[in-house]
Amino acid sequence: MNINAAPQILGHGSQGVTPGYMSGFGNSFETEALPGALPIGRNSPQRAAYGLYAEQLSGSPFTAPRGANERSWLYRIRPSVKHSGRFSKAEAGLWRSAPCFEYDMPIAQLRWDAPPMPQEELTFLQGVRTMTTAGDVNTQAGMATHLYLITKSMVDQHFYDADGELMFVPQQGSLRLVTEFGIITIAPAEIAVIPRGVKFRVELIDGPARGYLCENYGGAFTLPERGPIGANCLANSRDFLTPVAAYEEKDTPTELYVKWGGAMYSTKLPHSPIDVVAWHGNYAPYKYDLRTFSPVGAIGFDHPDPSIFTVLTSPSETAGTANIDFVIFPERWMVAENTFRPPWYHLNIMSEFMGLIYGVYDAKPQGFVPGGASLHNMMLPHGPDREAFEYASNGELKPVKLTGTMAFMFETRYPQRVTEYAATAGTLQDDYADCWRGLEKRFDPTRP
């Protein structure tokens, strides 16, 4: 379809599904923007309808097990070889990839205030600021955490990341992600995942936008196993939404940027690459509303591990050890008896990068602000500040609902290296460690 026309969806969808999307996680979808554009009973007909080209986009090796095999068939106006001119090296700005050892700073627990919105015009590509890198982009293991600050929509400019999939976590302002699979709109408290190799551009909807971006070099994000929890709760498959087919037939010059092997490249095209008229398969971008996450927790005593709040996980070759876990801390009831309810003090073999979308985080009521971030690297101790400790130790243990809050964590098995931008940012809180200074000695051997 023309990008502004009404899409056609094959099959019968639920009336409760958001218009313009198909429901389900990891489903094999099929969608067409023009009637009959999608071939039936075959993937690569001798002549595709409407003079389209058939093309397969693979997110996994051809021989991956069926349950892990990811691919989609695209029926497009031009094949992607026509979207690949002569590339030249392009300026990456403040985007960095692992391994990145550009700044040497002592180990420490770190926290940043929210960066101010820039006054100059910045598109998505110009507005990415890498905070940490982990692993190695060339071995397809690890990740990078970024902030994005966007004041201008991408116009006649497109991008795809060959190094990893991208998770957008908006904190301020809404985004319109125009992808070759269709259109995704997201606002704060929603996320979107763009698989590696998928072309897109980023447009603003309601003014400048700020948020977080996770670049996953490793295995694609998937839903975590629930174990004894059973078949329901946490992130349910039906709440993930994939866009229906949408295309634009636009023969005007555009730039295509590609991040490959940690470097940025660009080429000039005489037409838009958003030209997929129909597609089917299970390798596609999607969005998810974090407010639909159904949390579980302690209904008797003790504080459970934060792993119960895992929305998506990027698995590694070691069972139970994530390349990345995406964890949220949403609204929920706190009812545990005779229990210290905030997260306990701990050291972790995993490295934790946290962000706050809105509200107050219960373990850090001061200093951790929406749009800000913190980094607690592997085997560096952390936990509640004094205010949170005193309140949790002495407050009345009645049922309390945490409301108006949404924090998240990108957790990885790799140590996260801080970039020069993050280490020298004016938003870095030099006094972060002071939040534990007031935790005085309380030991008294005469009083059990």
Secondary structure in CASP SS format (residue, H / E / C, confidence):
PFRMAT SS
TARGET T0000
AUTHOR 0000-0000-0000
METHOD secondary structure of the structure
MODEL  1
M C 1.00
N C 1.00
I C 1.00
N C 1.00
A C 1.00
A C 1.00
P C 1.00
Q E 1.00
I C 1.00
L C 1.00
G C 1.00
H C 1.00
G C 1.00
S C 1.00
Q C 1.00
G C 1.00
V C 1.00
T C 1.00
P C 1.00
G C 1.00
Y E 1.00
M E 1.00
S E 1.00
G C 1.00
F C 1.00
G C 1.00
N C 1.00
S C 1.00
F E 1.00
E E 1.00
T E 1.00
E E 1.00
A C 1.00
L C 1.00
P C 1.00
G C 1.00
A C 1.00
L C 1.00
P C 1.00
I C 1.00
G C 1.00
R C 1.00
N C 1.00
S C 1.00
P C 1.00
Q C 1.00
R C 1.00
A C 1.00
A H 1.00
Y H 1.00
G H 1.00
L C 1.00
Y E 1.00
A E 1.00
E E 1.00
Q E 1.00
L E 1.00
S E 1.00
G C 1.00
S C 1.00
P C 1.00
F C 1.00
T C 1.00
A C 1.00
P C 1.00
R H 1.00
G H 1.00
A H 1.00
N C 1.00
E C 1.00
R E 1.00
S E 1.00
W E 1.00
L E 1.00
Y E 1.00
R E 1.00
I C 1.00
R C 1.00
P C 1.00
S H 1.00
V H 1.00
K H 1.00
H H 1.00
S C 1.00
G C 1.00
R C 1.00
F C 1.00
S E 1.00
K E 1.00
A E 1.00
E C 1.00
A C 1.00
G C 1.00
L E 1.00
W C 1.00
R C 1.00
S C 1.00
A C 1.00
P C 1.00
C C 1.00
F C 1.00
E C 1.00
Y C 1.00
D C 1.00
M C 1.00
P C 1.00
I C 1.00
A C 1.00
Q C 1.00
L E 1.00
R E 1.00
W E 1.00
D C 1.00
A C 1.00
P C 1.00
P C 1.00
M C 1.00
P C 1.00
Q C 1.00
E C 1.00
E C 1.00
L C 1.00
T C 1.00
F H 1.00
L H 1.00
Q H 1.00
G H 1.00
V E 1.00
R E 1.00
T E 1.00
M E 1.00
T E 1.00
T E 1.00
A E 1.00
G E 1.00
D E 1.00
V H 1.00
N H 1.00
T H 1.00
Q C 1.00
A E 1.00
G E 1.00
M E 1.00
A E 1.00
T E 1.00
H E 1.00
L E 1.00
Y E 1.00
L E 1.00
I E 1.00
T C 1.00
K C 1.00
S C 1.00
M C 1.00
V C 1.00
D C 1.00
Q E 1.00
H E 1.00
F E 1.00
Y E 1.00
D E 1.00
A C 1.00
D C 1.00
G C 1.00
E E 1.00
L E 1.00
M E 1.00
F E 1.00
V E 1.00
P E 1.00
Q E 1.00
Q E 1.00
G C 1.00
S C 1.00
L E 1.00
R E 1.00
L E 1.00
V E 1.00
T E 1.00
E C 1.00
F C 1.00
G E 1.00
I E 1.00
I E 1.00
T E 1.00
I E 1.00
A C 1.00
P C 1.00
A C 1.00
E E 1.00
I E 1.00
A E 1.00
V E 1.00
I E 1.00
P C 1.00
R C 1.00
G C 1.00
V C 1.00
K C 1.00
F E 1.00
R E 1.00
V E 1.00
E E 1.00
L E 1.00
I C 1.00
D C 1.00
G C 1.00
P C 1.00
A E 1.00
R E 1.00
G E 1.00
Y E 1.00
L E 1.00
C E 1.00
E E 1.00
N E 1.00
Y C 1.00
G C 1.00
G C 1.00
A C 1.00
F C 1.00
T E 1.00
L C 1.00
P C 1.00
E C 1.00
R C 1.00
G H 1.00
P H 1.00
I H 1.00
G C 1.00
A C 1.00
N C 1.00
C C 1.00
L E 1.00
A C 1.00
N C 1.00
S H 1.00
R H 1.00
D H 1.00
F E 1.00
L E 1.00
T E 1.00
P E 1.00
V C 1.00
A C 1.00
A C 1.00
Y C 1.00
E C 1.00
E C 1.00
K C 1.00
D C 1.00
T C 1.00
P C 1.00
T E 1.00
E E 1.00
L E 1.00
Y E 1.00
V E 1.00
K E 1.00
W E 1.00
G C 1.00
G C 1.00
A E 1.00
M E 1.00
Y E 1.00
S E 1.00
T E 1.00
K E 1.00
L E 1.00
P C 1.00
H C 1.00
S C 1.00
P C 1.00
I C 1.00
D C 1.00
V E 1.00
V E 1.00
A E 1.00
W E 1.00
H E 1.00
G E 1.00
N C 1.00
Y C 1.00
A C 1.00
P C 1.00
Y E 1.00
K E 1.00
Y E 1.00
D E 1.00
L H 1.00
R H 1.00
T H 1.00
F C 1.00
S E 1.00
P C 1.00
V C 1.00
G C 1.00
A C 1.00
I C 1.00
G C 1.00
F C 1.00
D C 1.00
H C 1.00
P C 1.00
D C 1.00
P H 1.00
S H 1.00
I H 1.00
F H 1.00
T E 1.00
V E 1.00
L E 1.00
T E 1.00
S E 1.00
P E 1.00
S C 1.00
E C 1.00
T C 1.00
A C 1.00
G C 1.00
T C 1.00
A E 1.00
N E 1.00
I E 1.00
D E 1.00
F E 1.00
V E 1.00
I E 1.00
F E 1.00
P C 1.00
E C 1.00
R E 1.00
W E 1.00
M E 1.00
V C 1.00
A C 1.00
E C 1.00
N C 1.00
T C 1.00
F C 1.00
R C 1.00
P C 1.00
P C 1.00
W C 1.00
Y C 1.00
H E 1.00
L C 1.00
N C 1.00
I C 1.00
M C 1.00
S E 1.00
E E 1.00
F E 1.00
M E 1.00
G E 1.00
L E 1.00
I E 1.00
Y E 1.00
G C 1.00
V C 1.00
Y E 1.00
D C 1.00
A C 1.00
K E 1.00
P C 1.00
Q C 1.00
G C 1.00
F C 1.00
V C 1.00
P C 1.00
G C 1.00
G C 1.00
A E 1.00
S E 1.00
L E 1.00
H E 1.00
N C 1.00
M C 1.00
M C 1.00
L C 1.00
P C 1.00
H E 1.00
G C 1.00
P C 1.00
D C 1.00
R H 1.00
E H 1.00
A H 1.00
F H 1.00
E H 1.00
Y H 1.00
A H 1.00
S H 1.00
N H 1.00
G C 1.00
E C 1.00
L C 1.00
K C 1.00
P C 1.00
V E 1.00
K E 1.00
L E 1.00
T C 1.00
G C 1.00
T C 1.00
M E 1.00
A E 1.00
F E 1.00
M E 1.00
F E 1.00
E E 1.00
T E 1.00
R C 1.00
Y C 1.00
P C 1.00
Q C 1.00
R E 1.00
V E 1.00
T C 1.00
E H 1.00
Y H 1.00
A H 1.00
A H 1.00
T H 1.00
A C 1.00
G C 1.00
T C 1.00
L E 1.00
Q C 1.00
D C 1.00
D C 1.00
Y H 1.00
A H 1.00
D H 1.00
C H 1.00
W H 1.00
R C 1.00
G C 1.00
L C 1.00
E C 1.00
K C 1.00
R C 1.00
F C 1.00
D C 1.00
P C 1.00
T C 1.00
R C 1.00
P C 1.00
END
